[in-house]
Amino acid sequence: MFNSILVVCTGNICRSPIAERLLRQLLPGKQVTSAGVMGLEGRPADSGARDVAMRHGISLDGHVARRLTRSLMQTSDLILVMESEHLRYIADIAPETRGKSLLFGHWLEQQNIPDPYCKSRETFEYVFEQLGKASQEWARRLGQQGMKH
């Protein structure tokens, strides 16, 4: 049912690349990609994001930022965003996809996951921890889909 998952943040250089790689690791049978509402086209992952991911054994090598498009949203089964503001953006540019769009922190009491860009190492650690908890919860719930058939 949810075979293609699109993870969305603002620039597609911090939160969504980390979340994408976490979900890929936890859900190997799913296609997981990412984009940003103001995607910094062509940029690699932010150095702060790369550092925190590496400290936790995750590589962001090869990540290239891209802008969120209507067609990306339409071809994804599930869209996971970092902030409520991103949900509003989606509703504006592709209202037909709003129903399959949820907060990445949905299972963490509808929590927004803050943008760590240009912030401290501690902020990146906190965000990584939140992304990790949310990823585990999504993997647990989405992983059960296949067992029901």
Secondary structure, 3 states (H helix, E strand, C coil): CCCEEEEEECCCCCHHHHHHHHHHHHCCCCEEEEEECCCCCCCCCCHHHHHHHHHCCCCCCCCCCCECCHHHHHCCCEEEECCHHHHHHHHHHCHHHHHHEEECECCCCCECCCCCCCCCHHHHHHHHHHHHHHHHHHHHHHHCHHHHC
